[in-house]
């Protein structure tokens, strides 16, 4: 009995493992360093790789936090991942705005001063076009098993960059932090969702006064991407 306990203890403390895959009907002995080298390959095996693959895509969405406008967005993008976790991307988005119900209700009201009545016209800024250059990182990669029938691969992406923005107040520069999720259906096609903050400085009028302030313009986009080449995969 003691011999058996000592043998099991010795095996558990040994740097050699006999639980590795079989080769020619026999177990292969691996040391701890070899196990630590192969484990990430097994756990992080990527069915879909992005490195050195050109990506093009189209998307559509809305601006989320507007008071006086309802804005629809359509756009296109092109990108390239230099590694599996780091890439660059250019986005062009066109925004089409219409008056919101709140703005129409506000304009229907009048303010009378010294028998002179005027409708209320708030001061606000609308976005027309956005040219955006982003640095993209993909820190989290995952696989989802759907009902034991489909394996869905996905990436969580974080990005930040600069944008040249055409607005009703003229051309402006802005910052564009973003978070997104990509779902891969094959080695060449993916569906993605992105939430971006177009952070820019604008000038608003209050009577005869003008005030400049920084504004967050949150956008939500969904679209498809196509990878044109095979890269290293």
matplotlib code that plots the C-alpha trace (Angstrom):
import matplotlib.pyplot as plt

x = [0.0, 2.7, 4.6, 1.4, 1.0, 4.6, 4.4, 1.3, 3.0, 6.1, 4.2, 2.1, 5.3, 7.2, 7.7, 6.8, 3.3, 2.0, -1.5, -0.5, -2.0, -1.1, 1.4, 1.6, -0.5, 1.8, 1.6, 4.0, 5.8, 5.8, 7.5, 5.8, 7.5, 6.2, 2.7, 2.7, 3.7, 0.9, -1.9, -2.5, -2.6, -5.4, -7.4, -6.9, -7.0, -8.6, -10.8, -10.9, -7.7, -7.3, -3.6, -2.6, -6.2, -7.8, -11.3, -14.1, -17.6, -20.7, -22.9, -26.0, -27.2, -28.4, -27.3, -28.5, -28.5, -30.1, -32.8, -33.8, -32.9, -33.5, -30.3, -29.8, -26.2, -24.9, -21.2, -18.3, -15.0, -11.7, -9.2, -6.2, -5.1, -1.3, -1.5, -4.3, -4.9, -3.9, -5.0, -6.0, -9.3, -10.8, -14.5, -16.6, -20.1, -22.8, -25.5, -29.0, -31.0, -34.7, -36.4, -37.6, -41.1, -39.6, -38.2, -41.5, -43.4, -41.0, -41.2, -45.0, -44.7, -44.2, -42.5, -43.9, -41.8, -43.1, -45.9, -43.4, -43.9, -41.3, -41.2, -38.6, -35.6, -33.0, -29.3, -27.9, -25.4, -26.0, -23.4, -23.3, -20.2, -17.5, -14.1, -12.6, -9.2, -9.0, -6.4, -8.2, -7.3, -9.0, -8.2, -10.9, -11.7, -14.4, -16.4, -20.1, -21.7, -25.3, -27.4, -24.5, -24.9, -23.1, -19.8, -20.0, -16.6, -16.4, -14.0, -14.5, -12.8, -11.7, -10.7, -9.8, -8.8, -9.5, -12.2, -12.7, -16.4, -18.6, -21.3, -23.8, -21.2, -18.5, -15.6, -14.4, -11.9, -13.1, -12.1, -13.7, -13.4, -15.4, -16.3, -17.6, -18.4, -17.7, -19.3, -17.7, -19.9, -17.1, -13.5, -14.5, -17.7, -18.6, -21.3, -20.4, -21.9, -20.1, -20.9, -18.8, -18.6, -18.0, -16.6, -16.2, -16.3, -19.3, -20.6, -24.2, -26.0, -28.0, -29.6, -26.7, -24.2, -22.2, -20.8, -18.4, -18.5, -17.5, -20.4, -20.7, -22.5, -23.1, -23.7, -24.7, -23.9, -24.4, -23.1, -21.3, -17.6, -15.8, -12.1, -10.7, -7.5, -6.4, -3.6, -1.5, -4.4]
y = [0.0, 2.4, 1.6, 2.5, 5.8, 6.7, 5.8, 8.0, 10.9, 10.6, 10.6, 13.6, 15.6, 14.5, 17.0, 14.3, 13.6, 10.4, 11.7, 13.1, 12.0, 8.5, 7.9, 4.5, 2.9, 4.2, 7.2, 10.1, 11.4, 15.3, 17.5, 20.5, 23.0, 21.1, 20.9, 24.7, 25.2, 23.2, 24.1, 27.6, 26.1, 23.7, 26.2, 29.2, 27.4, 29.8, 28.5, 32.0, 34.0, 37.7, 38.4, 40.1, 39.7, 42.7, 43.4, 45.4, 45.9, 47.9, 48.9, 50.9, 52.3, 55.3, 58.1, 57.1, 60.3, 63.1, 65.4, 67.4, 65.0, 61.4, 60.4, 57.3, 56.2, 54.2, 53.6, 51.5, 50.4, 48.9, 47.4, 45.2, 43.3, 43.3, 40.6, 38.5, 41.2, 44.5, 46.2, 49.5, 50.5, 53.3, 54.1, 56.4, 57.1, 59.3, 60.6, 61.6, 63.6, 64.6, 66.7, 64.8, 65.1, 67.1, 69.7, 70.0, 70.4, 73.1, 75.0, 75.0, 77.1, 80.9, 83.3, 86.9, 89.8, 93.4, 92.1, 90.4, 86.7, 84.2, 80.5, 78.7, 77.5, 75.6, 75.7, 72.3, 70.7, 67.9, 65.5, 65.0, 62.9, 61.2, 60.1, 57.9, 56.3, 53.7, 51.6, 48.3, 45.7, 42.3, 41.2, 38.6, 35.7, 33.2, 30.2, 29.6, 26.2, 26.6, 23.6, 21.2, 21.9, 25.1, 26.6, 30.4, 32.2, 35.8, 38.6, 41.5, 44.6, 47.9, 50.8, 54.4, 57.0, 60.4, 61.6, 64.5, 65.4, 67.5, 69.2, 72.0, 74.1, 73.2, 70.8, 69.6, 67.1, 64.5, 61.5, 58.2, 55.5, 52.3, 48.9, 46.1, 42.4, 40.3, 36.9, 34.7, 32.5, 31.3, 32.1, 35.0, 36.4, 38.0, 40.0, 42.8, 45.3, 48.5, 51.3, 54.4, 57.8, 60.6, 63.2, 66.7, 70.3, 72.4, 75.9, 76.6, 79.9, 81.2, 84.4, 86.7, 84.5, 81.7, 78.8, 76.1, 72.7, 69.0, 66.7, 62.9, 61.5, 57.8, 55.7, 52.1, 50.3, 46.7, 45.3, 42.6, 42.2, 40.2, 39.1, 39.1, 37.0, 34.0, 35.7, 33.1, 30.8]
z = [0.0, 1.0, -2.2, -4.2, -2.4, -2.9, -6.6, -7.2, -5.3, -7.3, -10.6, -9.5, -8.6, -11.7, -14.5, -17.0, -18.1, -19.6, -20.4, -23.8, -27.1, -28.3, -31.1, -32.7, -29.9, -27.2, -24.8, -25.5, -22.4, -22.3, -19.8, -18.3, -20.7, -23.7, -22.2, -21.5, -25.1, -26.7, -24.4, -25.8, -29.3, -28.3, -26.3, -28.6, -31.9, -34.4, -37.2, -38.6, -38.8, -39.6, -40.0, -43.2, -44.7, -46.4, -45.1, -46.9, -45.6, -45.5, -42.5, -41.5, -38.2, -36.2, -33.9, -30.4, -28.4, -30.4, -29.2, -32.3, -35.1, -36.3, -38.1, -40.3, -41.1, -44.1, -44.7, -46.0, -44.6, -45.5, -43.0, -42.5, -39.4, -39.0, -36.4, -35.0, -32.3, -33.9, -37.1, -38.8, -40.4, -42.4, -42.2, -44.3, -43.1, -44.6, -42.2, -43.2, -40.7, -40.4, -37.8, -34.7, -33.2, -30.3, -32.7, -34.6, -31.4, -30.2, -33.4, -33.1, -30.0, -30.0, -27.7, -27.7, -26.5, -26.9, -29.1, -31.4, -31.6, -32.8, -33.0, -30.9, -32.9, -30.7, -31.6, -32.5, -34.8, -37.3, -38.7, -42.5, -43.3, -41.2, -42.4, -39.7, -39.2, -36.4, -34.6, -33.8, -31.2, -30.7, -27.1, -26.6, -28.9, -28.2, -29.5, -28.8, -29.2, -30.4, -29.5, -30.2, -33.9, -34.8, -33.5, -33.7, -33.6, -32.5, -31.6, -29.2, -30.6, -29.1, -31.3, -31.1, -33.7, -35.3, -37.7, -40.0, -39.7, -42.0, -39.9, -40.3, -38.5, -41.0, -41.0, -37.6, -36.1, -33.5, -31.5, -32.1, -29.4, -30.3, -29.1, -31.3, -31.7, -34.8, -35.6, -38.2, -40.3, -42.6, -43.4, -45.6, -44.2, -40.8, -39.2, -36.9, -34.5, -33.5, -31.0, -31.6, -29.8, -32.2, -29.8, -31.2, -30.2, -31.4, -30.9, -29.8, -29.8, -26.8, -27.9, -28.7, -26.9, -28.3, -26.2, -27.3, -25.7, -26.4, -27.4, -27.4, -30.5, -29.9, -33.0, -33.4, -36.6, -37.9, -41.1, -43.1, -43.8, -46.5, -46.3, -49.8, -49.4, -47.4, -45.5, -43.7, -43.1]

ax = plt.figure().add_subplot(projection="3d")
ax.plot(x, y, z, "-o")
ax.set_aspect("equal")
plt.show()
